[in-house]
């Protein structure tokens, strides 16, 4: 029997199959940000035909800030990840065009706003304010996109070799189960704490604490800092027990 327990069940990525209009799982040229991360890691960025792509398009907020998916919150890491991946694409494939479609960019964290400017000024990444409403396959294995440039107020149609869906963060299955069984389930299935500003590691149940992305979307650095905070909270609690 333990005096204290810590819930750190993490998150799961949004299932892009739920956005049928974007063609994930239907067209090979539609991938997720996790797929792109693996391509970048192994230095093999290839299109559906196994060739080096000439144009790659990144789409923000897939499964986040989205009425249709039911997730109204921001997943926090997607904007930074898209900019980082677009830069890496341009480094590995200097002749490849990289475009990012966004609602509005939220570059959380020190140095990330500068990275956004570097992506434009040094690596020539294009940023288009607009949502992609539909993706369809073409006879040559590419992906045709229908969108709107909301700054220009004009409809936009373009073809890309790869469409990268920046999938958001959701509460993991384990998080949802524990939240319900312990009666600490919060919004969207994440763990509910006493106060997100003052007592963010305490659940309101004696001896039960929470840390990391089981509470809400966080970056790696945020999760590490939150884990340290949780360790201190548990230490203080155990000291009160004598």
C-alpha positions as CSV (number, residue, x, y, z in Angstrom):
1,X,0.0,0.0,0.0
2,X,1.6,3.3,-1.1
3,X,1.2,6.6,0.6
4,X,1.3,8.5,-2.7
5,X,0.8,7.8,-6.4
6,X,1.6,9.8,-9.5
7,X,-0.4,9.7,-12.7
8,X,1.8,10.2,-15.7
9,X,0.0,8.4,-18.4
10,X,0.9,10.8,-21.2
11,X,-1.1,11.4,-24.4
12,X,-1.9,9.9,-27.7
13,X,-1.8,11.6,-31.1
14,X,-5.0,12.5,-32.9
15,X,-6.1,9.8,-35.4
16,X,-6.0,11.5,-38.8
17,X,-8.4,8.9,-40.2
18,X,-11.1,10.9,-38.5
19,X,-10.6,13.8,-41.0
20,X,-11.7,11.9,-44.0
21,X,-11.8,14.9,-46.2
22,X,-8.0,15.2,-45.9
23,X,-7.4,11.7,-47.4
24,X,-5.2,10.1,-44.7
25,X,-5.1,6.4,-45.2
26,X,-6.7,6.8,-48.7
27,X,-3.9,8.6,-50.6
28,X,-0.3,7.6,-50.0
29,X,0.8,11.2,-50.5
30,X,-1.0,12.2,-47.3
31,X,1.1,11.5,-44.1
32,X,1.2,12.7,-40.5
33,X,3.8,14.8,-38.7
34,X,5.0,11.6,-37.1
35,X,5.6,10.0,-40.5
36,X,7.6,13.0,-41.6
37,X,9.6,13.0,-38.4
38,X,10.8,9.5,-39.2
39,X,11.6,10.5,-42.8
40,X,13.7,13.4,-41.6
41,X,15.4,11.2,-38.9
42,X,16.5,8.6,-41.5
43,X,17.3,11.1,-44.2
44,X,14.8,9.6,-46.7
45,X,12.1,12.1,-47.6
46,X,10.2,10.4,-50.4
47,X,6.8,10.8,-52.1
48,X,4.3,8.1,-52.8
49,X,6.2,7.0,-55.8
50,X,9.5,6.6,-53.9
51,X,11.0,9.8,-55.5
52,X,12.3,12.9,-53.9
53,X,9.3,15.4,-53.6
54,X,9.4,18.7,-55.4
55,X,6.8,20.3,-53.1
56,X,5.7,19.5,-49.5
57,X,2.8,21.1,-47.8
58,X,2.2,21.2,-44.0
59,X,-1.3,21.6,-42.6
60,X,-1.7,22.9,-39.0
61,X,-4.4,22.2,-36.4
62,X,-5.4,18.7,-37.6
63,X,-7.5,17.5,-34.6
64,X,-6.9,20.7,-32.6
65,X,-9.0,23.9,-32.5
66,X,-11.5,22.0,-34.6
67,X,-15.3,21.9,-34.0
68,X,-15.7,18.8,-36.2
69,X,-13.2,16.7,-34.2
70,X,-14.6,18.0,-30.9
71,X,-11.2,19.3,-29.7
72,X,-11.5,23.0,-29.2
73,X,-8.1,23.4,-27.5
74,X,-4.6,24.2,-29.0
75,X,-2.1,21.3,-28.9
76,X,0.7,23.8,-28.4
77,X,3.5,22.0,-30.1
78,X,2.2,21.7,-33.7
79,X,3.2,25.2,-35.0
80,X,6.8,24.8,-33.8
81,X,7.0,21.3,-35.1
82,X,5.8,22.3,-38.6
83,X,8.3,25.1,-38.8
84,X,11.1,22.9,-37.6
85,X,10.2,20.1,-40.1
86,X,9.9,22.6,-43.0
87,X,13.4,23.8,-42.2
88,X,14.7,20.3,-42.1
89,X,13.1,19.5,-45.4
90,X,14.8,22.5,-47.0
91,X,18.1,21.4,-45.5
92,X,17.9,17.9,-46.9
93,X,16.1,18.8,-50.2
94,X,17.2,22.4,-51.1
95,X,15.2,22.2,-54.4
96,X,12.0,21.2,-52.7
97,X,9.3,23.8,-52.0
98,X,7.9,23.9,-48.5
99,X,4.6,25.5,-47.6
100,X,2.8,25.8,-44.2
101,X,-1.0,26.3,-44.1
102,X,-2.1,27.8,-40.7
103,X,-5.0,29.4,-38.9
104,X,-2.6,31.6,-36.8
105,X,0.9,30.7,-35.7
106,X,1.5,30.2,-32.0
107,X,5.3,29.9,-31.5
108,X,5.4,29.0,-27.8
109,X,8.8,29.3,-26.2
110,X,12.1,31.2,-26.2
111,X,13.7,31.3,-29.6
112,X,10.8,29.9,-31.6
113,X,9.6,33.2,-33.0
114,X,13.2,33.7,-34.3
115,X,13.1,30.2,-35.9
116,X,9.9,31.2,-37.7
117,X,11.6,34.2,-39.2
118,X,14.6,32.1,-40.1
119,X,12.4,29.6,-41.9
120,X,11.1,32.4,-44.2
121,X,14.3,34.5,-44.6
122,X,17.0,31.8,-44.8
123,X,15.2,28.7,-46.0
124,X,12.4,30.2,-48.2
125,X,9.5,28.4,-46.4
126,X,6.1,29.8,-47.5
127,X,3.4,30.5,-45.0
128,X,-0.3,30.6,-46.2
129,X,-3.0,31.7,-43.8
130,X,-5.9,29.4,-44.7
131,X,-7.5,26.0,-44.1
132,X,-7.3,23.1,-46.6
133,X,-10.9,22.0,-47.1
134,X,-10.3,18.9,-49.2
135,X,-7.5,16.7,-50.5
136,X,-7.7,14.3,-53.5
137,X,-5.3,12.0,-55.3
138,X,-4.1,12.5,-58.8
139,X,-3.2,10.0,-61.5
140,X,0.5,10.5,-60.9
141,X,0.4,9.9,-57.2
142,X,0.4,13.5,-56.1
143,X,-2.2,15.3,-53.9
144,X,-4.5,18.1,-55.1
145,X,-5.6,20.6,-52.4
146,X,-8.5,22.9,-52.2
147,X,-8.1,25.8,-49.9
148,X,-8.5,29.5,-49.4
149,X,-6.0,32.3,-48.8
150,X,-7.8,34.1,-46.0
151,X,-5.5,37.1,-46.2
152,X,-6.1,37.6,-49.9
153,X,-9.7,36.4,-49.7
154,X,-9.2,34.2,-52.7
155,X,-9.9,30.4,-53.3
156,X,-6.7,28.4,-53.8
157,X,-6.0,25.2,-55.6
158,X,-2.6,23.5,-55.7
159,X,-0.9,20.2,-56.2
160,X,1.7,18.8,-53.8
161,X,3.8,15.7,-53.6
162,X,3.3,15.3,-49.9
163,X,0.6,16.6,-47.5
164,X,1.8,16.5,-43.9
165,X,-1.0,16.6,-41.3
166,X,0.2,18.2,-38.1
167,X,-1.8,16.0,-35.7
168,X,-2.6,17.3,-32.3
169,X,-2.5,15.7,-28.8
170,X,-5.4,13.9,-27.1
171,X,-5.8,12.3,-23.7
172,X,-4.5,8.7,-23.8
173,X,-6.8,5.7,-23.2
174,X,-5.2,5.1,-19.9
175,X,-5.6,8.7,-18.9
176,X,-9.4,8.5,-19.6
177,X,-9.8,5.3,-17.7
178,X,-7.9,6.5,-14.6
179,X,-9.7,9.8,-14.7
180,X,-13.1,8.2,-14.6
181,X,-12.3,5.5,-12.1
182,X,-10.7,8.1,-9.7
183,X,-13.4,10.8,-10.4
184,X,-10.8,13.3,-11.6
185,X,-11.7,13.4,-15.2
186,X,-11.5,16.9,-16.7
187,X,-12.1,18.5,-20.1
188,X,-11.6,16.3,-23.2
189,X,-10.7,13.3,-21.0
190,X,-7.5,14.9,-19.5
191,X,-6.8,14.7,-15.7
192,X,-8.4,17.5,-13.6
193,X,-6.2,19.1,-11.0
194,X,-7.1,21.4,-8.1
195,X,-5.8,24.6,-9.7
196,X,-3.8,24.8,-13.0
197,X,-2.0,27.9,-11.7
198,X,-1.3,27.1,-8.0
199,X,-1.8,23.4,-7.3
200,X,-1.4,21.9,-10.7
201,X,0.0,18.6,-9.5
202,X,-2.7,17.9,-6.9
203,X,-5.9,16.1,-8.0
204,X,-7.9,16.8,-4.8
205,X,-7.7,13.2,-3.7
206,X,-5.2,12.7,-0.9
207,X,-2.0,11.1,-2.1
208,X,-2.9,11.2,-5.7
209,X,-0.9,13.5,-8.0
210,X,-0.6,14.1,-11.8
211,X,2.2,15.3,-14.0
212,X,2.8,16.0,-17.7
213,X,0.6,15.6,-20.7
214,X,-2.1,13.6,-18.9
215,X,-3.3,17.0,-17.8
216,X,-3.1,19.0,-21.1
217,X,-0.8,19.3,-24.2
218,X,2.7,20.2,-23.2
219,X,6.1,20.4,-24.8
220,X,9.0,18.1,-23.7
221,X,10.6,20.9,-21.6
222,X,7.2,21.7,-20.0
223,X,6.7,18.1,-19.1
224,X,10.1,17.8,-17.5
225,X,9.5,20.9,-15.4
226,X,6.1,19.6,-14.4
227,X,7.6,16.3,-13.3
228,X,10.0,18.1,-11.1
229,X,7.2,20.1,-9.6
230,X,5.2,16.9,-9.0
231,X,8.2,15.3,-7.2
232,X,8.4,18.3,-4.9
233,X,4.6,18.2,-4.2
234,X,4.8,14.5,-3.3
235,X,7.8,15.1,-1.1
236,X,6.0,17.8,0.8
237,X,2.9,15.6,1.1
238,X,4.9,12.7,2.5
239,X,6.6,15.0,5.1
240,X,3.1,16.0,6.4
241,X,2.4,12.3,7.1
242,X,5.5,12.1,9.3
